[in-house]
Amino acid sequence: MSFTGNVALVTGASRGIGAAVAKALAARGAAVAVNYFGSEEAAHNVVTKIQAAGGRAMAVKADARDRAQVEIMAATVKAQFGPVGILVLNASIGFPMAGILEYPWEAFQAKLLGELGAAFHGCRAVAPQMLERKGGSIVAITSGLARNPGWGFCAHSAAKAGLEGFVRALAFELGPMGIRVNSVAPGLTLTDATANIPDKHKQAAAVHAPLRRNGEAKDVAEAVVGLLQAGFVTGATLPVNGGGYVF
Ligand SMILES: NC(=O)c1ccc[n+]([C@@H]2O[C@H](COP(=O)([O-])OP(=O)(O)OC[C@H]3O[C@@H](n4cnc5c(N)ncnc54)[C@H](OP(=O)(O)O)[C@@H]3O)[C@@H](O)[C@H]2O)c1
């Protein structure tokens, strides 16, 4: 299925999984808004690569956690490309790793508010544009850690589990209006976010996975494309982990 004629907004698309998703959607014909926060040059590099391959893209700066900035971003994209029909909630909201006995409450709050705020603001800003188009599709990037715990990840697990719940709630509410809402739950994926994980942990994850390797950003992008193409699927969470976790 081609996305030609559609407009996609990918949050946190300057690097990693978001950049791979932006390129995959553009390669299938969508006009893609590449959202970034701090990495302006990287975002423009993604846009340049898409355009060099014959695609349409623009870079747009916004802090995904900030409602006003997200609303301006959505309006900017609409003005340049038309109403958004595809929204990928990918922006990576940082968090410290610590056990629950030491976890700073302020950091826990910031992670939950940031992760869920970014999803809320993105959907609130873009859903009206999808209604204008008489349909749309939203994919949130959650995490295998929403369901499978790991030491130090209590805030991340709670935030991503909340995001999964939000996705199902929106699927229920927006389905009758022609908007599908799904999530992709990656396992360990080789990006900047995981660059500091020791090799022995990466190898252990690879050995544990039936497909015997770590995930790459393009693996997640393929899954996002698949969910966007699956016209009768909504409220679903698709694990992308080489079979490494049992859901
Ligand atoms: N990598 C993994 O193993 C893994 C596993 C499961 C789930 N995930 C999820 O996958 C998503 C992408 O992760 P990644 O590994 O690709 O991360 P990454 O390589 O570190 O890239 C993070 C991206 O998020 C953007 N970002 C960060 N804060 C932002 C903000 N406030 N507003 C807008 N954009 C913001 C960054 O933009 P700037 O650089 O421009 O600030 C960057 O483009 C995240 O939601 C993450 O939780 C990752």
The ligand as a Gaussian input file, in Angstrom:
#p B3LYP/6-31G(d) Opt

LIG

0 1
 N       16.029000       1.957000      21.490000
 C       15.350000       1.048000      22.189000
 O       15.893000      -0.001000      22.622000
 C       13.880000       1.238000      22.445000
 C       13.166000       0.150000      22.970000
 C       11.813000       0.304000      23.241000
 C       11.174000       1.516000      22.980000
 N       11.901000       2.551000      22.475000
 C       11.178000       3.808000      22.223000
 O       11.384000       4.194000      20.892000
 C       11.296000       5.617000      20.786000
 C       12.525000       6.154000      20.059000
 O       13.690000       5.777000      20.798000
 P       15.132000       5.770000      20.118000
 O       15.842000       4.589000      20.654000
 O       15.025000       5.931000      18.633000
 O       15.766000       7.081000      20.777000
 P       16.987000       8.009000      20.287000
 O       17.778000       7.338000      19.230000
 O       17.642000       8.438000      21.535000
 O       16.226000       9.260000      19.611000
 C       15.393000      10.014000      20.406000
 C       14.561000      10.931000      19.539000
 O       13.550000      11.536000      20.373000
 C       13.632000      12.925000      20.204000
 N       13.192000      13.644000      21.399000
 C       13.666000      13.545000      22.658000
 N       12.990000      14.363000      23.487000
 C       12.090000      15.016000      22.705000
 C       11.107000      15.994000      22.956000
 N       10.902000      16.481000      24.202000
 N       10.347000      16.434000      21.926000
 C       10.542000      15.960000      20.688000
 N       11.448000      15.031000      20.379000
 C       12.221000      14.562000      21.389000
 C       15.076000      13.217000      19.849000
 O       15.118000      14.463000      19.189000
 P       16.326000      15.522000      19.366000
 O       17.608000      14.750000      19.332000
 O       16.113000      16.423000      18.217000
 O       16.108000      16.195000      20.695000
 C       15.383000      12.037000      18.935000
 O       14.952000      12.287000      17.629000
 C       11.146000       6.133000      22.224000
 O        9.786000       6.390000      22.497000
 C       11.658000       4.977000      23.063000
 O       11.116000       4.955000      24.362000
 C       13.239000       2.441000      22.207000

